[in-house]
Amino acid sequence: MIRAALCALSLCLGLRPAFAQDTQDGQLWMQALAIGQLSPSWRTHLELQPRVFENSSELGLTIVRMALGRQITPRISVWGGYAWVPRSLGPFTSHEQRLWQQVSATLPRAWRWAPSARIRLEQRWLGQWIDTVHRLRLMARAQRPIGEGGPWHVAIYNEAMITLDTTTQGPFRGYDRNRLFGGLGRRLSPTFTAEFGYMWENSTIRGPRQRNEHVTSLVLNVAWPRAR
């Protein structure tokens, strides 16, 4: 499993999008993520993620995600869950449904950096899509503390997404999007951690066109302890 995570890391860093810049947008993404501990092996995942589009002026979509996970080894966990994604940009709201499965790996530290990798497979449905869309997501992340024992850290990650099949009136097979993030985080308490920074997202529009989003990202992580 560690080897698989390392392969995902190399793929994420090696996959590069096209450089066409047909459209651009400034966006604001906010995320609240709570990981709960049910037992020494079982975890819950609850997430709310509103995204504001059109130069941070209009709510474009919201992701509501939930999952159940199991810690397989001290470094490897597996997850399975559901996401509801109402798309509200424009005069009508459409509702995307997703099922997702994930393997997460925490890798050995290197020069005070704490690297991790994530492999996620999604099955996606939207009203105008005739078929199910299968998408593979590969993320590599690393963070390191600032100073000795302080509350601040620096974080970077790259995530590549690949559509595995061509669907009628839906996404084409191949490169879907890539996200590159850099930012700072602060531990607010043993339970709460905040992270903020800049993300560049390059994505395809149906056909050869490209989009480039410049995103301000605000994240609140909650590590919910196991009830005693």
C-alpha positions in Angstrom: 0.0 0.0 0.0 2.9 2.4 0.7 4.3 1.7 -2.8 0.9 2.5 -4.2 0.8 5.8 -2.3 4.2 6.7 -3.6 3.1 5.9 -7.2 0.1 8.2 -6.6 2.5 10.9 -5.4 4.7 10.7 -8.5 1.7 10.7 -10.8 0.3 13.8 -9.1 3.5 15.7 -9.5 4.2 14.5 -13.0 0.8 15.1 -14.6 0.7 18.6 -16.2 -2.2 20.3 -17.8 -2.4 22.1 -21.1 -1.3 25.7 -21.1 -4.3 27.2 -23.0 -6.0 30.0 -21.0 -9.4 30.5 -22.6 -11.2 31.7 -19.5 -10.2 32.8 -16.0 -12.1 33.4 -12.8 -11.4 34.5 -9.2 -13.1 32.3 -6.6 -13.5 31.8 -2.9 -13.8 28.3 -1.5 -14.7 27.6 2.1 -14.5 24.2 3.8 -15.5 22.8 7.2 -14.3 19.3 7.6 -14.9 17.1 10.7 -13.2 13.8 11.3 -14.8 11.9 14.1 -13.4 8.9 16.0 -16.0 6.2 16.6 -13.5 3.6 17.9 -9.8 2.9 17.7 -10.3 1.7 14.1 -13.5 3.5 12.7 -13.8 7.1 11.6 -16.5 9.4 10.3 -16.1 12.1 7.7 -18.5 15.1 7.5 -17.8 18.0 5.2 -19.4 21.2 4.0 -17.8 23.2 1.1 -19.5 26.2 -0.5 -17.7 27.7 -3.5 -18.3 31.3 -4.6 -17.6 31.9 -8.4 -17.7 34.9 -10.8 -14.9 36.7 -9.1 -16.2 35.8 -5.7 -19.6 37.3 -6.3 -22.0 34.3 -6.7 -22.4 31.0 -5.0 -21.6 28.4 -7.7 -21.9 25.1 -6.0 -21.8 23.5 -2.6 -20.4 20.1 -1.7 -22.0 18.1 1.2 -19.8 15.0 1.8 -20.0 12.2 4.3 -18.2 8.9 4.7 -17.2 6.1 7.0 -13.5 5.1 7.2 -11.5 2.3 8.8 -7.9 2.5 10.0 -6.2 -0.6 8.4 -2.6 0.1 9.7 -1.1 3.1 11.6 -0.4 4.7 8.2 -3.2 3.4 5.9 -7.0 4.1 6.1 -9.8 3.3 3.6 -13.0 5.3 3.1 -16.3 5.0 1.4 -18.9 7.7 1.2 -21.5 9.9 -0.6 -21.6 13.5 -1.8 -24.5 15.8 -2.8 -23.4 18.7 -5.0 -26.1 21.3 -5.7 -24.9 23.5 -8.6 -26.5 26.9 -8.2 -24.6 29.1 -10.7 -27.1 30.7 -13.1 -30.9 30.7 -13.1 -31.4 27.0 -12.3 -30.0 24.6 -9.7 -29.0 21.1 -10.7 -28.0 18.4 -8.3 -25.0 16.1 -8.8 -24.8 12.9 -6.8 -21.5 11.1 -6.1 -20.3 7.9 -4.5 -16.6 7.7 -3.6 -14.0 5.3 -2.4 -10.6 6.3 -1.0 -7.3 5.0 0.2 -5.2 7.5 2.4 -1.6 7.0 3.3 0.6 8.9 5.8 4.2 8.6 4.7 7.4 8.8 6.7 8.7 12.2 7.6 11.5 13.8 5.6 13.4 16.9 6.7 10.5 17.9 9.0 8.0 17.5 6.2 5.0 15.3 6.9 4.0 13.9 3.5 0.7 12.1 2.7 -1.1 10.7 -0.4 -4.7 10.0 -1.3 -6.3 7.9 -4.1 -10.0 8.5 -4.6 -12.4 7.0 -7.1 -15.7 8.7 -7.8 -18.9 7.7 -9.5 -20.9 10.8 -10.6 -24.4 11.5 -11.8 -26.0 14.7 -13.1 -29.4 15.1 -14.8 -28.1 15.9 -18.3 -25.5 13.2 -18.3 -26.8 10.0 -19.9 -24.2 7.7 -18.3 -22.3 7.4 -15.0 -19.0 9.4 -14.9 -16.0 7.6 -13.3 -13.2 9.9 -12.1 -9.9 9.1 -10.5 -8.3 11.7 -8.2 -4.7 11.6 -7.1 -3.4 13.9 -4.3 0.0 14.4 -2.8 0.3 16.7 0.2 3.1 17.8 2.6 3.2 20.1 5.5 5.9 21.2 8.0 5.9 23.2 11.2 7.1 26.8 11.4 9.6 27.0 14.3 9.8 24.5 17.2 6.6 23.5 18.7 4.6 26.5 17.5 1.0 26.5 16.3 1.8 27.5 12.7 2.6 25.3 9.7 3.1 25.6 6.0 1.2 23.3 3.6 1.4 22.4 -0.1 -0.5 19.9 -2.2 -1.2 18.9 -5.8 -4.2 17.0 -7.0 -4.8 15.6 -10.5 -8.2 14.3 -11.7 -8.7 12.0 -14.6 -12.0 11.0 -16.2 -11.9 7.3 -17.0 -14.6 7.2 -19.7 -16.5 9.4 -22.2 -20.1 9.9 -21.3 -23.0 11.2 -23.4 -23.4 14.9 -22.9 -20.9 14.6 -20.0 -17.1 14.9 -19.5 -14.7 13.4 -22.0 -12.2 10.6 -21.1 -8.8 11.9 -20.0 -7.5 14.9 -18.2 -10.1 16.7 -16.2 -8.4 19.2 -13.9 -5.3 19.9 -11.7 -5.2 21.8 -8.4 -2.0 23.3 -7.0 -2.2 24.8 -3.5 0.2 26.6 -1.1 -0.7 28.2 2.2 -0.4 28.5 6.0 -2.2 26.7 8.8 -2.6 27.3 12.5 -3.6 25.0 15.3 -6.3 26.8 17.3 -6.8 24.1 19.9 -6.4 20.3 20.2 -9.6 20.0 18.2 -9.6 22.9 15.7 -7.1 23.7 12.9 -7.5 26.5 10.4 -5.7 26.7 7.0 -5.7 29.4 4.3 -3.9 30.0 1.1 -4.0 30.2 -2.7 -5.0 27.5 -5.2 -4.6 27.5 -8.9 -7.0 25.2 -10.7 -6.6 24.3 -14.4 -9.6 22.4 -15.8 -11.1 21.4 -19.2 -14.4 22.6 -20.6 -16.1 20.1 -22.9 -13.8 20.1 -25.9 -10.3 21.6 -26.1 -10.9 24.7 -24.1 -9.3 25.3 -20.7 -10.3 27.2 -17.6 -7.9 28.7 -15.0 -9.4 29.5 -11.6 -7.5 31.6 -9.0 -8.9 30.5 -5.7 -8.7 31.9 -2.2 -9.1 28.8 0.1 -10.3 28.9 3.7 -10.5 25.6 5.6 -11.5 24.7 9.2 -10.6 21.1 10.3 -12.2 19.6 13.3 -10.8 16.4 14.9 -13.7 15.1 16.9 -12.5 12.9 19.7 -14.0 9.5 20.5 -16.8 9.6 23.2 -15.8 7.9 26.4 
